[in-house]
Amino acid sequence: MPLRRVTQIYLAVLALGLTLLPAAVSAQADMSCADYLKADAQMQAAMSPADRAAMQSDPHAADLDNKVRAYCKANLKASVSEAMSKAIQ
């Protein structure tokens, strides 16, 4: 699957995930990695096992998601857009 398609899928999944987050978090235009990790943990806790499996079903999107998480864990003050840029490279 081309990287461009994977990116589109990932961004669609991320957009869906952001709609599930509290309004205070999703209202931020470019949240910090620390805020992203908190929001991600909240979203993961609220998801059913089937939803989690569906999000991991595309190995390329799952890999990109894991790279964003890893970058954010190492750079809590960075922005999520920076983490996504680094993950896509």
PDB file of N, CA, C and O in Angstrom:
ATOM      1  N   MET A   1       0.858  -1.169   0.000  1.00  0.00           N
ATOM      2  CA  MET A   1       0.000   0.000   0.000  1.00  0.00           C
ATOM      3  C   MET A   1       0.908   1.236   0.000  1.00  0.00           C
ATOM      4  O   MET A   1       1.822   1.313   0.821  1.00  0.00           O
ATOM      5  N   PRO A   2       0.684   2.192  -0.885  1.00  0.00           N
ATOM      6  CA  PRO A   2       1.530   3.378  -0.958  1.00  0.00           C
ATOM      7  C   PRO A   2       1.465   4.182   0.338  1.00  0.00           C
ATOM      8  O   PRO A   2       0.442   4.208   1.022  1.00  0.00           O
ATOM      9  N   LEU A   3       2.587   4.841   0.660  1.00  0.00           N
ATOM     10  CA  LEU A   3       2.680   5.637   1.884  1.00  0.00           C
ATOM     11  C   LEU A   3       1.617   6.716   1.928  1.00  0.00           C
ATOM     12  O   LEU A   3       1.083   7.011   2.998  1.00  0.00           O
ATOM     13  N   ARG A   4       1.299   7.308   0.790  1.00  0.00           N
ATOM     14  CA  ARG A   4       0.286   8.371   0.763  1.00  0.00           C
ATOM     15  C   ARG A   4      -1.068   7.834   1.227  1.00  0.00           C
ATOM     16  O   ARG A   4      -1.780   8.501   1.977  1.00  0.00           O
ATOM     17  N   ARG A   5      -1.416   6.641   0.785  1.00  0.00           N
ATOM     18  CA  ARG A   5      -2.690   6.020   1.180  1.00  0.00           C
ATOM     19  C   ARG A   5      -2.682   5.695   2.669  1.00  0.00           C
ATOM     20  O   ARG A   5      -3.681   5.900   3.359  1.00  0.00           O
ATOM     21  N   VAL A   6      -1.556   5.189   3.163  1.00  0.00           N
ATOM     22  CA  VAL A   6      -1.430   4.883   4.583  1.00  0.00           C
ATOM     23  C   VAL A   6      -1.605   6.152   5.405  1.00  0.00           C
ATOM     24  O   VAL A   6      -2.281   6.144   6.434  1.00  0.00           O
ATOM     25  N   THR A   7      -1.001   7.231   4.953  1.00  0.00           N
ATOM     26  CA  THR A   7      -1.121   8.504   5.657  1.00  0.00           C
ATOM     27  C   THR A   7      -2.570   8.963   5.680  1.00  0.00           C
ATOM     28  O   THR A   7      -3.052   9.442   6.706  1.00  0.00           O
ATOM     29  N   GLN A   8      -3.264   8.821   4.568  1.00  0.00           N
ATOM     30  CA  GLN A   8      -4.676   9.210   4.516  1.00  0.00           C
ATOM     31  C   GLN A   8      -5.505   8.369   5.479  1.00  0.00           C
ATOM     32  O   GLN A   8      -6.377   8.892   6.173  1.00  0.00           O
ATOM     33  N   ILE A   9      -5.235   7.078   5.519  1.00  0.00           N
ATOM     34  CA  ILE A   9      -5.963   6.193   6.431  1.00  0.00           C
ATOM     35  C   ILE A   9      -5.661   6.581   7.871  1.00  0.00           C
ATOM     36  O   ILE A   9      -6.567   6.685   8.697  1.00  0.00           O
ATOM     37  N   TYR A  10      -4.382   6.793   8.167  1.00  0.00           N
ATOM     38  CA  TYR A  10      -3.996   7.155   9.531  1.00  0.00           C
ATOM     39  C   TYR A  10      -4.661   8.454   9.958  1.00  0.00           C
ATOM     40  O   TYR A  10      -5.185   8.547  11.068  1.00  0.00           O
ATOM     41  N   LEU A  11      -4.643   9.445   9.098  1.00  0.00           N
ATOM     42  CA  LEU A  11      -5.255  10.726   9.444  1.00  0.00           C
ATOM     43  C   LEU A  11      -6.761  10.590   9.621  1.00  0.00           C
ATOM     44  O   LEU A  11      -7.347  11.270  10.463  1.00  0.00           O
ATOM     45  N   ALA A  12      -7.394   9.721   8.840  1.00  0.00           N
ATOM     46  CA  ALA A  12      -8.832   9.488   9.011  1.00  0.00           C
ATOM     47  C   ALA A  12      -9.111   8.820  10.350  1.00  0.00           C
ATOM     48  O   ALA A  12     -10.063   9.183  11.041  1.00  0.00           O
ATOM     49  N   VAL A  13      -8.282   7.842  10.720  1.00  0.00           N
ATOM     50  CA  VAL A  13      -8.439   7.176  12.015  1.00  0.00           C
ATOM     51  C   VAL A  13      -8.173   8.158  13.143  1.00  0.00           C
ATOM     52  O   VAL A  13      -8.893   8.174  14.141  1.00  0.00           O
ATOM     53  N   LEU A  14      -7.136   8.979  12.986  1.00  0.00           N
ATOM     54  CA  LEU A  14      -6.828   9.989  14.000  1.00  0.00           C
ATOM     55  C   LEU A  14      -7.975  10.973  14.142  1.00  0.00           C
ATOM     56  O   LEU A  14      -8.342  11.339  15.258  1.00  0.00           O
ATOM     57  N   ALA A  15      -8.543  11.403  13.028  1.00  0.00           N
ATOM     58  CA  ALA A  15      -9.675  12.335  13.079  1.00  0.00           C
ATOM     59  C   ALA A  15     -10.856  11.696  13.794  1.00  0.00           C
ATOM     60  O   ALA A  15     -11.536  12.351  14.584  1.00  0.00           O
ATOM     61  N   LEU A  16     -11.101  10.419  13.521  1.00  0.00           N
ATOM     62  CA  LEU A  16     -12.175   9.712  14.212  1.00  0.00           C
ATOM     63  C   LEU A  16     -11.881   9.643  15.705  1.00  0.00           C
ATOM     64  O   LEU A  16     -12.765   9.861  16.533  1.00  0.00           O
ATOM     65  N   GLY A  17     -10.650   9.342  16.035  1.00  0.00           N
ATOM     66  CA  GLY A  17     -10.264   9.273  17.440  1.00  0.00           C
ATOM     67  C   GLY A  17     -10.412  10.604  18.139  1.00  0.00           C
ATOM     68  O   GLY A  17     -10.850  10.661  19.288  1.00  0.00           O
ATOM     69  N   LEU A  18     -10.053  11.673  17.456  1.00  0.00           N
ATOM     70  CA  LEU A  18     -10.157  12.997  18.069  1.00  0.00           C
ATOM     71  C   LEU A  18     -11.598  13.388  18.336  1.00  0.00           C
ATOM     72  O   LEU A  18     -11.864  14.176  19.245  1.00  0.00           O
ATOM     73  N   THR A  19     -12.535  12.854  17.563  1.00  0.00           N
ATOM     74  CA  THR A  19     -13.943  13.173  17.830  1.00  0.00           C
ATOM     75  C   THR A  19     -14.424  12.484  19.094  1.00  0.00           C
ATOM     76  O   THR A  19     -15.429  12.888  19.678  1.00  0.00           O
ATOM     77  N   LEU A  20     -13.717  11.452  19.519  1.00  0.00           N
ATOM     78  CA  LEU A  20     -14.102  10.731  20.729  1.00  0.00           C
ATOM     79  C   LEU A  20     -13.496  11.327  21.992  1.00  0.00           C
ATOM     80  O   LEU A  20     -13.887  10.963  23.101  1.00  0.00           O
ATOM     81  N   LEU A  21     -12.548  12.236  21.832  1.00  0.00           N
ATOM     82  CA  LEU A  21     -11.855  12.819  22.977  1.00  0.00           C
ATOM     83  C   LEU A  21     -12.668  13.937  23.598  1.00  0.00           C
ATOM     84  O   LEU A  21     -13.558  14.494  22.955  1.00  0.00           O
ATOM     85  N   PRO A  22     -12.370  14.265  24.838  1.00  0.00           N
ATOM     86  CA  PRO A  22     -13.065  15.396  25.461  1.00  0.00           C
ATOM     87  C   PRO A  22     -12.876  16.675  24.653  1.00  0.00           C
ATOM     88  O   PRO A  22     -11.845  16.868  24.009  1.00  0.00           O
ATOM     89  N   ALA A  23     -13.870  17.534  24.695  1.00  0.00           N
ATOM     90  CA  ALA A  23     -13.855  18.762  23.892  1.00  0.00           C
ATOM     91  C   ALA A  23     -12.641  19.626  24.192  1.00  0.00           C
ATOM     92  O   ALA A  23     -12.096  20.252  23.282  1.00  0.00           O
ATOM     93  N   ALA A  24     -12.214  19.674  25.417  1.00  0.00           N
ATOM     94  CA  ALA A  24     -11.072  20.521  25.778  1.00  0.00           C
ATOM     95  C   ALA A  24      -9.802  20.074  25.072  1.00  0.00           C
ATOM     96  O   ALA A  24      -8.979  20.905  24.688  1.00  0.00           O
ATOM     97  N   VAL A  25      -9.638  18.779  24.901  1.00  0.00           N
ATOM     98  CA  VAL A  25      -8.437  18.274  24.247  1.00  0.00           C
ATOM     99  C   VAL A  25      -8.545  18.424  22.742  1.00  0.00           C
ATOM    100  O   VAL A  25      -7.599  18.878  22.099  1.00  0.00           O
ATOM    101  N   SER A  26      -9.680  18.050  22.171  1.00  0.00           N
ATOM    102  CA  SER A  26      -9.813  18.074  20.716  1.00  0.00           C
ATOM    103  C   SER A  26      -9.903  19.487  20.166  1.00  0.00           C
ATOM    104  O   SER A  26      -9.710  19.685  18.967  1.00  0.00           O
ATOM    105  N   ALA A  27     -10.190  20.476  21.006  1.00  0.00           N
ATOM    106  CA  ALA A  27     -10.298  21.851  20.532  1.00  0.00           C
ATOM    107  C   ALA A  27      -8.934  22.456  20.233  1.00  0.00           C
ATOM    108  O   ALA A  27      -8.851  23.464  19.531  1.00  0.00           O
ATOM    109  N   GLN A  28      -7.874  21.868  20.746  1.00  0.00           N
ATOM    110  CA  GLN A  28      -6.541  22.412  20.519  1.00  0.00           C
ATOM    111  C   GLN A  28      -6.119  22.133  19.081  1.00  0.00           C
ATOM    112  O   GLN A  28      -6.247  21.012  18.588  1.00  0.00           O
ATOM    113  N   ALA A  29      -5.615  23.167  18.420  1.00  0.00           N
ATOM    114  CA  ALA A  29      -5.239  23.034  17.015  1.00  0.00           C
ATOM    115  C   ALA A  29      -4.051  22.092  16.843  1.00  0.00           C
ATOM    116  O   ALA A  29      -4.077  21.224  15.971  1.00  0.00           O
ATOM    117  N   ASP A  30      -3.026  22.248  17.651  1.00  0.00           N
ATOM    118  CA  ASP A  30      -1.850  21.387  17.558  1.00  0.00           C
ATOM    119  C   ASP A  30      -1.393  21.076  18.973  1.00  0.00           C
ATOM    120  O   ASP A  30      -0.595  21.813  19.553  1.00  0.00           O
ATOM    121  N   MET A  31      -1.893  19.998  19.518  1.00  0.00           N
ATOM    122  CA  MET A  31      -1.605  19.678  20.912  1.00  0.00           C
ATOM    123  C   MET A  31      -0.181  19.181  21.080  1.00  0.00           C
ATOM    124  O   MET A  31       0.462  18.748  20.123  1.00  0.00           O
ATOM    125  N   SER A  32       0.294  19.249  22.298  1.00  0.00           N
ATOM    126  CA  SER A  32       1.624  18.746  22.610  1.00  0.00           C
ATOM    127  C   SER A  32       1.587  17.224  22.646  1.00  0.00           C
ATOM    128  O   SER A  32       0.525  16.612  22.754  1.00  0.00           O
ATOM    129  N   CYS A  33       2.755  16.638  22.555  1.00  0.00           N
ATOM    130  CA  CYS A  33       2.836  15.181  22.629  1.00  0.00           C
ATOM    131  C   CYS A  33       2.349  14.673  23.986  1.00  0.00           C
ATOM    132  O   CYS A  33       1.725  13.615  24.063  1.00  0.00           O
ATOM    133  N   ALA A  34       2.629  15.416  25.050  1.00  0.00           N
ATOM    134  CA  ALA A  34       2.161  15.003  26.377  1.00  0.00           C
ATOM    135  C   ALA A  34       0.639  14.933  26.399  1.00  0.00           C
ATOM    136  O   ALA A  34       0.066  13.970  26.908  1.00  0.00           O
ATOM    137  N   ASP A  35      -0.016  15.954  25.848  1.00  0.00           N
ATOM    138  CA  ASP A  35      -1.478  15.959  25.792  1.00  0.00           C
ATOM    139  C   ASP A  35      -1.995  14.849  24.880  1.00  0.00           C
ATOM    140  O   ASP A  35      -3.005  14.211  25.179  1.00  0.00           O
ATOM    141  N   TYR A  36      -1.299  14.624  23.772  1.00  0.00           N
ATOM    142  CA  TYR A  36      -1.695  13.555  22.847  1.00  0.00           C
ATOM    143  C   TYR A  36      -1.652  12.199  23.538  1.00  0.00           C
ATOM    144  O   TYR A  36      -2.575  11.397  23.395  1.00  0.00           O
ATOM    145  N   LEU A  37      -0.581  11.941  24.287  1.00  0.00           N
ATOM    146  CA  LEU A  37      -0.457  10.650  24.963  1.00  0.00           C
ATOM    147  C   LEU A  37      -1.551  10.459  26.011  1.00  0.00           C
ATOM    148  O   LEU A  37      -2.069   9.354  26.176  1.00  0.00           O
ATOM    149  N   LYS A  38      -1.904  11.532  26.718  1.00  0.00           N
ATOM    150  CA  LYS A  38      -3.004  11.452  27.690  1.00  0.00           C
ATOM    151  C   LYS A  38      -4.319  11.157  26.965  1.00  0.00           C
ATOM    152  O   LYS A  38      -5.087  10.290  27.383  1.00  0.00           O
ATOM    153  N   ALA A  39      -4.566  11.879  25.890  1.00  0.00           N
ATOM    154  CA  ALA A  39      -5.800  11.692  25.124  1.00  0.00           C
ATOM    155  C   ALA A  39      -5.841  10.299  24.500  1.00  0.00           C
ATOM    156  O   ALA A  39      -6.893   9.660  24.472  1.00  0.00           O
ATOM    157  N   ASP A  40      -4.711   9.835  24.005  1.00  0.00           N
ATOM    158  CA  ASP A  40      -4.634   8.505  23.411  1.00  0.00           C
ATOM    159  C   ASP A  40      -4.936   7.436  24.458  1.00  0.00           C
ATOM    160  O   ASP A  40      -5.645   6.470  24.176  1.00  0.00           O
ATOM    161  N   ALA A  41      -4.403   7.606  25.658  1.00  0.00           N
ATOM    162  CA  ALA A  41      -4.663   6.644  26.733  1.00  0.00           C
ATOM    163  C   ALA A  41      -6.151   6.623  27.085  1.00  0.00           C
ATOM    164  O   ALA A  41      -6.719   5.557  27.319  1.00  0.00           O
ATOM    165  N   GLN A  42      -6.779   7.798  27.120  1.00  0.00           N
ATOM    166  CA  GLN A  42      -8.216   7.869  27.396  1.00  0.00           C
ATOM    167  C   GLN A  42      -9.007   7.163  26.302  1.00  0.00           C
ATOM    168  O   GLN A  42      -9.942   6.413  26.581  1.00  0.00           O
ATOM    169  N   MET A  43      -8.620   7.411  25.057  1.00  0.00           N
ATOM    170  CA  MET A  43      -9.327   6.798  23.940  1.00  0.00           C
ATOM    171  C   MET A  43      -9.140   5.279  23.959  1.00  0.00           C
ATOM    172  O   MET A  43     -10.099   4.534  23.756  1.00  0.00           O
ATOM    173  N   GLN A  44      -7.917   4.822  24.200  1.00  0.00           N
ATOM    174  CA  GLN A  44      -7.655   3.375  24.242  1.00  0.00           C
ATOM    175  C   GLN A  44      -8.466   2.711  25.348  1.00  0.00           C
ATOM    176  O   GLN A  44      -8.981   1.608  25.164  1.00  0.00           O
ATOM    177  N   ALA A  45      -8.583   3.377  26.498  1.00  0.00           N
ATOM    178  CA  ALA A  45      -9.345   2.819  27.619  1.00  0.00           C
ATOM    179  C   ALA A  45     -10.832   2.719  27.294  1.00  0.00           C
ATOM    180  O   ALA A  45     -11.520   1.826  27.788  1.00  0.00           O
ATOM    181  N   ALA A  46     -11.324   3.634  26.462  1.00  0.00           N
ATOM    182  CA  ALA A  46     -12.751   3.661  26.128  1.00  0.00           C
ATOM    183  C   ALA A  46     -13.113   2.721  24.978  1.00  0.00           C
ATOM    184  O   ALA A  46     -14.292   2.452  24.747  1.00  0.00           O
ATOM    185  N   MET A  47     -12.115   2.226  24.262  1.00  0.00           N
ATOM    186  CA  MET A  47     -12.377   1.388  23.091  1.00  0.00           C
ATOM    187  C   MET A  47     -12.609  -0.067  23.476  1.00  0.00           C
ATOM    188  O   MET A  47     -12.030  -0.575  24.437  1.00  0.00           O
ATOM    189  N   SER A  48     -13.457  -0.715  22.714  1.00  0.00           N
ATOM    190  CA  SER A  48     -13.678  -2.151  22.901  1.00  0.00           C
ATOM    191  C   SER A  48     -12.502  -2.908  22.281  1.00  0.00           C
ATOM    192  O   SER A  48     -11.782  -2.350  21.453  1.00  0.00           O
ATOM    193  N   PRO A  49     -12.300  -4.153  22.663  1.00  0.00           N
ATOM    194  CA  PRO A  49     -11.236  -4.950  22.042  1.00  0.00           C
ATOM    195  C   PRO A  49     -11.393  -5.047  20.517  1.00  0.00           C
ATOM    196  O   PRO A  49     -10.399  -5.063  19.790  1.00  0.00           O
ATOM    197  N   ALA A  50     -12.624  -5.110  20.042  1.00  0.00           N
ATOM    198  CA  ALA A  50     -12.853  -5.178  18.591  1.00  0.00           C
ATOM    199  C   ALA A  50     -12.410  -3.888  17.912  1.00  0.00           C
ATOM    200  O   ALA A  50     -11.840  -3.923  16.821  1.00  0.00           O
ATOM    201  N   ASP A  51     -12.670  -2.744  18.557  1.00  0.00           N
ATOM    202  CA  ASP A  51     -12.237  -1.463  17.992  1.00  0.00           C
ATOM    203  C   ASP A  51     -10.713  -1.380  17.960  1.00  0.00           C
ATOM    204  O   ASP A  51     -10.134  -0.907  16.983  1.00  0.00           O
ATOM    205  N   ARG A  52     -10.069  -1.838  19.028  1.00  0.00           N
ATOM    206  CA  ARG A  52      -8.604  -1.823  19.070  1.00  0.00           C
ATOM    207  C   ARG A  52      -8.030  -2.715  17.974  1.00  0.00           C
ATOM    208  O   ARG A  52      -7.060  -2.348  17.311  1.00  0.00           O
ATOM    209  N   ALA A  53      -8.625  -3.871  17.789  1.00  0.00           N
ATOM    210  CA  ALA A  53      -8.163  -4.795  16.748  1.00  0.00           C
ATOM    211  C   ALA A  53      -8.346  -4.187  15.368  1.00  0.00           C
ATOM    212  O   ALA A  53      -7.490  -4.348  14.498  1.00  0.00           O
ATOM    213  N   ALA A  54      -9.455  -3.491  15.163  1.00  0.00           N
ATOM    214  CA  ALA A  54      -9.703  -2.852  13.867  1.00  0.00           C
ATOM    215  C   ALA A  54      -8.665  -1.778  13.583  1.00  0.00           C
ATOM    216  O   ALA A  54      -8.206  -1.646  12.449  1.00  0.00           O
ATOM    217  N   MET A  55      -8.289  -1.013  14.598  1.00  0.00           N
ATOM    218  CA  MET A  55      -7.287   0.032  14.396  1.00  0.00           C
ATOM    219  C   MET A  55      -5.918  -0.560  14.098  1.00  0.00           C
ATOM    220  O   MET A  55      -5.106   0.073  13.422  1.00  0.00           O
ATOM    221  N   GLN A  56      -5.649  -1.764  14.590  1.00  0.00           N
ATOM    222  CA  GLN A  56      -4.359  -2.409  14.366  1.00  0.00           C
ATOM    223  C   GLN A  56      -4.364  -3.313  13.132  1.00  0.00           C
ATOM    224  O   GLN A  56      -3.338  -3.908  12.802  1.00  0.00           O
ATOM    225  N   SER A  57      -5.503  -3.422  12.448  1.00  0.00           N
ATOM    226  CA  SER A  57      -5.612  -4.359  11.328  1.00  0.00           C
ATOM    227  C   SER A  57      -4.781  -3.953  10.118  1.00  0.00           C
ATOM    228  O   SER A  57      -4.371  -4.815   9.341  1.00  0.00           O
ATOM    229  N   ASP A  58      -4.524  -2.664   9.943  1.00  0.00           N
ATOM    230  CA  ASP A  58      -3.665  -2.203   8.853  1.00  0.00           C
ATOM    231  C   ASP A  58      -2.257  -2.051   9.418  1.00  0.00           C
ATOM    232  O   ASP A  58      -2.006  -1.132  10.198  1.00  0.00           O
ATOM    233  N   PRO A  59      -1.341  -2.928   9.042  1.00  0.00           N
ATOM    234  CA  PRO A  59      -0.007  -2.890   9.645  1.00  0.00           C
ATOM    235  C   PRO A  59       0.745  -1.587   9.392  1.00  0.00           C
ATOM    236  O   PRO A  59       1.529  -1.156  10.237  1.00  0.00           O
ATOM    237  N   HIS A  60       0.521  -0.961   8.252  1.00  0.00           N
ATOM    238  CA  HIS A  60       1.219   0.290   7.950  1.00  0.00           C
ATOM    239  C   HIS A  60       0.701   1.422   8.832  1.00  0.00           C
ATOM    240  O   HIS A  60       1.490   2.201   9.366  1.00  0.00           O
ATOM    241  N   ALA A  61      -0.605   1.517   8.984  1.00  0.00           N
ATOM    242  CA  ALA A  61      -1.190   2.552   9.844  1.00  0.00           C
ATOM    243  C   ALA A  61      -0.818   2.299  11.302  1.00  0.00           C
ATOM    244  O   ALA A  61      -0.525   3.239  12.041  1.00  0.00           O
ATOM    245  N   ALA A  62      -0.828   1.036  11.715  1.00  0.00           N
ATOM    246  CA  ALA A  62      -0.451   0.694  13.087  1.00  0.00           C
ATOM    247  C   ALA A  62       1.007   1.052  13.343  1.00  0.00           C
ATOM    248  O   ALA A  62       1.348   1.555  14.413  1.00  0.00           O
ATOM    249  N   ASP A  63       1.870   0.793  12.359  1.00  0.00           N
ATOM    250  CA  ASP A  63       3.289   1.135  12.487  1.00  0.00           C
ATOM    251  C   ASP A  63       3.467   2.642  12.624  1.00  0.00           C
ATOM    252  O   ASP A  63       4.248   3.105  13.455  1.00  0.00           O
ATOM    253  N   LEU A  64       2.751   3.401  11.815  1.00  0.00           N
ATOM    254  CA  LEU A  64       2.828   4.856  11.882  1.00  0.00           C
ATOM    255  C   LEU A  64       2.344   5.348  13.242  1.00  0.00           C
ATOM    256  O   LEU A  64       2.958   6.232  13.839  1.00  0.00           O
ATOM    257  N   ASP A  65       1.258   4.782  13.727  1.00  0.00           N
ATOM    258  CA  ASP A  65       0.722   5.152  15.035  1.00  0.00           C
ATOM    259  C   ASP A  65       1.736   4.854  16.134  1.00  0.00           C
ATOM    260  O   ASP A  65       1.937   5.671  17.033  1.00  0.00           O
ATOM    261  N   ASN A  66       2.368   3.702  16.066  1.00  0.00           N
ATOM    262  CA  ASN A  66       3.378   3.336  17.061  1.00  0.00           C
ATOM    263  C   ASN A  66       4.586   4.262  17.003  1.00  0.00           C
ATOM    264  O   ASN A  66       5.167   4.585  18.039  1.00  0.00           O
ATOM    265  N   LYS A  67       4.971   4.693  15.803  1.00  0.00           N
ATOM    266  CA  LYS A  67       6.086   5.629  15.667  1.00  0.00           C
ATOM    267  C   LYS A  67       5.739   6.986  16.273  1.00  0.00           C
ATOM    268  O   LYS A  67       6.582   7.612  16.917  1.00  0.00           O
ATOM    269  N   VAL A  68       4.498   7.445  16.069  1.00  0.00           N
ATOM    270  CA  VAL A  68       4.066   8.722  16.656  1.00  0.00           C
ATOM    271  C   VAL A  68       4.102   8.613  18.174  1.00  0.00           C
ATOM    272  O   VAL A  68       4.599   9.513  18.851  1.00  0.00           O
ATOM    273  N   ARG A  69       3.578   7.521  18.706  1.00  0.00           N
ATOM    274  CA  ARG A  69       3.599   7.328  20.169  1.00  0.00           C
ATOM    275  C   ARG A  69       5.029   7.310  20.697  1.00  0.00           C
ATOM    276  O   ARG A  69       5.327   7.951  21.705  1.00  0.00           O
ATOM    277  N   ALA A  70       5.910   6.583  20.025  1.00  0.00           N
ATOM    278  CA  ALA A  70       7.304   6.487  20.476  1.00  0.00           C
ATOM    279  C   ALA A  70       7.976   7.853  20.453  1.00  0.00           C
ATOM    280  O   ALA A  70       8.682   8.219  21.393  1.00  0.00           O
ATOM    281  N   TYR A  71       7.754   8.612  19.370  1.00  0.00           N
ATOM    282  CA  TYR A  71       8.347   9.948  19.282  1.00  0.00           C
ATOM    283  C   TYR A  71       7.803  10.834  20.396  1.00  0.00           C
ATOM    284  O   TYR A  71       8.554  11.574  21.032  1.00  0.00           O
ATOM    285  N   CYS A  72       6.498  10.754  20.628  1.00  0.00           N
ATOM    286  CA  CYS A  72       5.882  11.586  21.663  1.00  0.00           C
ATOM    287  C   CYS A  72       6.391  11.222  23.053  1.00  0.00           C
ATOM    288  O   CYS A  72       6.609  12.103  23.884  1.00  0.00           O
ATOM    289  N   LYS A  73       6.582   9.927  23.310  1.00  0.00           N
ATOM    290  CA  LYS A  73       7.096   9.515  24.619  1.00  0.00           C
ATOM    291  C   LYS A  73       8.500  10.058  24.856  1.00  0.00           C
ATOM    292  O   LYS A  73       8.864  10.380  25.987  1.00  0.00           O
ATOM    293  N   ALA A  74       9.280  10.158  23.794  1.00  0.00           N
ATOM    294  CA  ALA A  74      10.648  10.665  23.912  1.00  0.00           C
ATOM    295  C   ALA A  74      10.721  12.188  23.876  1.00  0.00           C
ATOM    296  O   ALA A  74      11.724  12.765  24.295  1.00  0.00           O
ATOM    297  N   ASN A  75       9.666  12.851  23.380  1.00  0.00           N
ATOM    298  CA  ASN A  75       9.666  14.309  23.197  1.00  0.00           C
ATOM    299  C   ASN A  75       8.327  14.883  23.646  1.00  0.00           C
ATOM    300  O   ASN A  75       7.534  15.329  22.816  1.00  0.00           O
ATOM    301  N   LEU A  76       8.072  14.875  24.942  1.00  0.00           N
ATOM    302  CA  LEU A  76       6.767  15.271  25.470  1.00  0.00           C
ATOM    303  C   LEU A  76       6.362  16.694  25.116  1.00  0.00           C
ATOM    304  O   LEU A  76       5.171  16.987  25.013  1.00  0.00           O
ATOM    305  N   LYS A  77       7.330  17.580  24.930  1.00  0.00           N
ATOM    306  CA  LYS A  77       7.003  18.981  24.639  1.00  0.00           C
ATOM    307  C   LYS A  77       6.825  19.254  23.149  1.00  0.00           C
ATOM    308  O   LYS A  77       6.401  20.346  22.769  1.00  0.00           O
ATOM    309  N   ALA A  78       7.139  18.287  22.313  1.00  0.00           N
ATOM    310  CA  ALA A  78       6.981  18.467  20.862  1.00  0.00           C
ATOM    311  C   ALA A  78       5.500  18.492  20.510  1.00  0.00           C
ATOM    312  O   ALA A  78       4.654  18.057  21.291  1.00  0.00           O
ATOM    313  N   SER A  79       5.200  19.008  19.321  1.00  0.00           N
ATOM    314  CA  SER A  79       3.809  19.020  18.858  1.00  0.00           C
ATOM    315  C   SER A  79       3.498  17.697  18.161  1.00  0.00           C
ATOM    316  O   SER A  79       4.395  16.999  17.687  1.00  0.00           O
ATOM    317  N   VAL A  80       2.226  17.375  18.112  1.00  0.00           N
ATOM    318  CA  VAL A  80       1.805  16.140  17.450  1.00  0.00           C
ATOM    319  C   VAL A  80       2.104  16.211  15.953  1.00  0.00           C
ATOM    320  O   VAL A  80       2.459  15.201  15.345  1.00  0.00           O
ATOM    321  N   SER A  81       1.964  17.385  15.359  1.00  0.00           N
ATOM    322  CA  SER A  81       2.268  17.494  13.927  1.00  0.00           C
ATOM    323  C   SER A  81       3.745  17.212  13.669  1.00  0.00           C
ATOM    324  O   SER A  81       4.089  16.616  12.649  1.00  0.00           O
ATOM    325  N   GLU A  82       4.618  17.634  14.579  1.00  0.00           N
ATOM    326  CA  GLU A  82       6.045  17.320  14.444  1.00  0.00           C
ATOM    327  C   GLU A  82       6.257  15.812  14.564  1.00  0.00           C
ATOM    328  O   GLU A  82       7.032  15.229  13.805  1.00  0.00           O
ATOM    329  N   ALA A  83       5.576  15.187  15.509  1.00  0.00           N
ATOM    330  CA  ALA A  83       5.690  13.734  15.692  1.00  0.00           C
ATOM    331  C   ALA A  83       5.221  12.994  14.443  1.00  0.00           C
ATOM    332  O   ALA A  83       5.845  12.018  14.027  1.00  0.00           O
ATOM    333  N   MET A  84       4.123  13.456  13.847  1.00  0.00           N
ATOM    334  CA  MET A  84       3.621  12.815  12.624  1.00  0.00           C
ATOM    335  C   MET A  84       4.610  12.985  11.483  1.00  0.00           C
ATOM    336  O   MET A  84       4.851  12.053  10.716  1.00  0.00           O
ATOM    337  N   SER A  85       5.182  14.179  11.372  1.00  0.00           N
ATOM    338  CA  SER A  85       6.169  14.422  10.315  1.00  0.00           C
ATOM    339  C   SER A  85       7.359  13.489  10.465  1.00  0.00           C
ATOM    340  O   SER A  85       7.825  12.905   9.486  1.00  0.00           O
ATOM    341  N   LYS A  86       7.848  13.349  11.684  1.00  0.00           N
ATOM    342  CA  LYS A  86       8.998  12.468  11.929  1.00  0.00           C
ATOM    343  C   LYS A  86       8.627  11.006  11.673  1.00  0.00           C
ATOM    344  O   LYS A  86       9.440  10.244  11.150  1.00  0.00           O
ATOM    345  N   ALA A  87       7.414  10.615  12.036  1.00  0.00           N
ATOM    346  CA  ALA A  87       6.987   9.229  11.847  1.00  0.00           C
ATOM    347  C   ALA A  87       6.845   8.875  10.375  1.00  0.00           C
ATOM    348  O   ALA A  87       7.106   7.738   9.982  1.00  0.00           O
ATOM    349  N   ILE A  88       6.437   9.830   9.566  1.00  0.00           N
ATOM    350  CA  ILE A  88       6.232   9.586   8.136  1.00  0.00           C
ATOM    351  C   ILE A  88       7.555   9.488   7.393  1.00  0.00           C
ATOM    352  O   ILE A  88       7.636   8.802   6.374  1.00  0.00           O
ATOM    353  N   GLN A  89       8.586  10.156   7.877  1.00  0.00           N
ATOM    354  CA  GLN A  89       9.887  10.168   7.187  1.00  0.00           C
ATOM    355  C   GLN A  89      10.497   8.796   7.092  1.00  0.00           C
ATOM    356  O   GLN A  89      11.587   8.642   6.541  1.00  0.00           O
TER     357      GLN A  89
END
